[in-house]
Amino acid sequence: LLDEPLANLDYKLREELREELPKIFTETGSIFVYATTEPSEALLLGGNTATLCQGRVTQFGPTVAVYRNPVDLITAQTFSDPPLNTVPMTKAGDRFRFSTGETIAVPEELLGIADDTYTVGFHPHHLSPTNATDLTVALNVRVQVTEITGSESFVHLDFAGQRWVMLTRGIHDFRAGETIEVHLNPHRLMVFDRDGRAVSGDRPATA
């Protein structure tokens, strides 16, 4: 049992050990239980992941499968860093409607779900300020603050009263209060019913 073994190490040593640990696990052939609060560590180590919330296992399975296909909203929020972006949407026929009145087409894999109000979630890296394609929809959001790390930018946004984070490559020095257009692929959406249970289809292989 390794209980957050890297938590108190400096950044450089932590990164080096993150690379070495999977090799050690493979070479020993032993079973390791690795406790962490960092979703990125779980994804790096692979294997199987159990997500915990208030002392209860919410899901267990292959790490990438749990990340891509959480069984409920609690699991999706637990296994997301930066935090999962969420927004209420109402499905009516082949359209999802935001509280602002804007609508987007319901992805083909979700057309069979009942018309109702859902909580829709997606990861911060699935928002983009530039990658407009035939598959994406454009949304106008207000910038709250931008955190620049050098290789990436964390842009905190407001959409219809919901606080979102966009994680994007490179330096994007947006001004606080500025309205910008961001792009989202509806096929990346995770949809949860009123009880927080997933009603989504399988996530794309590159999610």
C-alpha positions in Angstrom: 0.0 0.0 0.0 1.4 3.3 -1.1 -0.4 6.2 0.5 0.3 9.4 -1.5 4.0 8.5 -1.7 4.9 11.6 -3.9 2.9 14.2 -2.0 5.8 15.8 -0.1 8.4 15.6 -2.8 9.6 18.6 -4.8 8.3 18.8 -8.4 11.4 17.5 -10.2 11.8 14.4 -8.0 8.0 13.8 -8.2 8.1 13.8 -12.0 11.1 11.4 -12.1 9.5 8.9 -9.7 6.2 9.1 -11.6 8.2 7.7 -14.6 9.9 5.0 -12.6 7.0 3.7 -10.6 5.2 1.9 -13.5 8.5 0.1 -14.4 8.9 -1.0 -10.7 5.3 -2.3 -10.6 5.8 -4.2 -13.9 9.2 -5.7 -12.9 8.1 -6.9 -9.4 4.9 -8.6 -10.5 3.4 -7.6 -7.1 0.0 -6.0 -6.4 0.3 -2.4 -5.4 -2.5 -0.3 -4.0 -1.6 3.4 -4.7 -3.7 6.1 -3.0 -3.7 9.5 -4.6 -5.8 12.6 -4.9 -4.3 13.4 -8.3 -6.3 12.0 -11.3 -3.2 12.6 -13.5 -1.2 10.1 -11.3 -3.9 7.5 -11.7 -3.9 7.9 -15.5 -0.1 7.7 -15.6 0.1 4.5 -13.6 -2.7 2.8 -15.5 -3.9 -0.6 -14.2 -7.3 -0.4 -12.4 -8.7 2.5 -10.5 -11.2 2.7 -7.7 -12.8 6.1 -7.2 -13.7 7.0 -3.6 -16.2 9.6 -2.3 -17.0 9.9 1.4 -15.6 6.5 2.1 -17.6 4.7 -0.7 -16.2 3.2 -3.8 -18.2 4.8 -6.6 -16.6 2.9 -9.5 -13.9 0.3 -10.1 -12.4 -0.8 -13.4 -9.6 -0.2 -15.9 -8.3 3.3 -15.3 -8.9 4.7 -18.8 -12.4 3.1 -18.9 -13.4 4.7 -15.6 -12.1 8.1 -16.8 -13.9 7.9 -20.2 -17.1 6.3 -19.0 -17.9 7.3 -15.4 -21.1 5.6 -14.1 -22.2 8.7 -12.3 -21.6 12.5 -11.8 -19.7 12.0 -8.5 -17.2 9.7 -10.2 -16.8 12.1 -13.2 -16.1 15.0 -10.8 -13.8 12.9 -8.6 -11.7 11.8 -11.6 -11.2 15.2 -13.2 -8.5 17.8 -12.6 -9.0 20.7 -13.4 -12.6 20.3 -12.2 -15.2 18.9 -14.5 -17.3 21.5 -16.3 -21.0 21.0 -15.9 -24.1 22.8 -17.1 -27.9 21.9 -17.0 -29.4 21.2 -20.4 -32.9 20.2 -21.4 -33.3 17.6 -24.2 -36.3 18.2 -26.5 -36.2 16.0 -29.6 -32.9 16.4 -31.4 -31.8 19.5 -29.5 -30.2 20.3 -26.2 -31.3 23.6 -24.8 -29.3 25.8 -22.4 -30.9 28.0 -19.8 -29.8 31.0 -22.0 -32.2 29.7 -24.8 -29.3 28.6 -27.0 -29.6 25.1 -28.5 -27.2 22.6 -29.9 -27.8 19.4 -31.8 -28.0 16.2 -29.7 -25.2 13.8 -30.7 -26.4 10.8 -32.6 -25.5 8.4 -29.8 -27.7 10.3 -27.4 -30.8 10.7 -29.5 -32.5 7.7 -27.8 -32.5 9.2 -24.3 -35.8 10.5 -22.9 -36.7 14.2 -23.2 -35.8 15.6 -19.8 -33.4 17.9 -18.0 -29.9 16.6 -17.5 -26.6 17.7 -16.1 -24.0 17.7 -18.9 -20.3 17.5 -18.1 -17.1 17.7 -20.1 -13.4 18.0 -19.4 -11.6 21.3 -19.5 -9.3 20.2 -22.4 -12.4 19.6 -24.5 -13.0 23.4 -24.8 -10.9 25.2 -27.3 -10.5 28.9 -28.3 -9.4 28.0 -31.8 -10.3 24.5 -33.0 -13.5 25.1 -34.8 -14.5 22.2 -37.0 -17.7 20.8 -38.6 -18.1 18.7 -35.4 -17.9 21.6 -32.9 -20.4 24.2 -31.7 -19.4 27.8 -30.8 -20.4 29.2 -27.4 -19.9 32.8 -26.1 -18.4 32.9 -22.6 -17.1 35.6 -20.3 -13.5 35.4 -19.1 -13.0 35.5 -15.3 -9.3 35.1 -15.0 -6.5 33.5 -17.0 -3.6 31.4 -15.4 -0.6 31.0 -17.7 1.9 28.2 -17.0 3.9 28.7 -20.1 3.1 25.5 -22.0 -0.6 25.8 -21.1 -3.3 28.3 -20.1 -6.1 27.7 -17.6 -8.9 30.1 -18.5 -11.7 30.4 -16.0 -15.0 31.2 -17.7 -18.6 32.0 -16.9 -21.4 30.6 -19.1 -25.0 31.1 -18.0 -23.9 31.4 -14.4 -21.8 28.2 -14.6 -18.1 28.4 -13.8 -16.0 26.6 -16.3 -12.3 26.0 -16.9 -10.7 25.8 -20.3 -7.3 24.1 -20.5 -5.6 24.9 -23.7 -2.0 24.7 -25.1 0.2 27.8 -25.3 -0.2 31.3 -24.0 -3.6 32.9 -24.2 -3.7 36.2 -22.4 -7.4 36.9 -22.3 -8.6 39.9 -20.3 -10.9 39.6 -17.3 -14.5 40.5 -18.4 -13.8 39.8 -22.0 -16.3 37.8 -24.0 -14.7 35.2 -26.2 -15.9 32.4 -28.4 -15.0 28.8 -27.5 -15.6 25.6 -29.3 -17.0 22.3 -27.9 -17.5 18.9 -29.6 -20.9 17.6 -28.5 -19.6 14.0 -28.9 -17.4 14.7 -25.8 -20.4 15.3 -23.6 -21.1 13.1 -20.6 -24.8 13.2 -19.7 -26.2 12.5 -16.2 -29.9 12.2 -15.2 -31.6 13.8 -12.2 -30.2 11.1 -9.9 -26.7 11.8 -11.2 -26.5 8.5 -13.1 -24.8 8.4 -16.5 -26.9 8.1 -19.5 -24.1 8.7 -22.0 -22.9 6.4 -24.6 -19.2 5.3 -24.9 -16.8 8.2 -25.0 -14.7 8.5 -28.2 -11.4 6.6 -28.1 -9.4 9.8 -27.9 -11.3 11.4 -25.0 
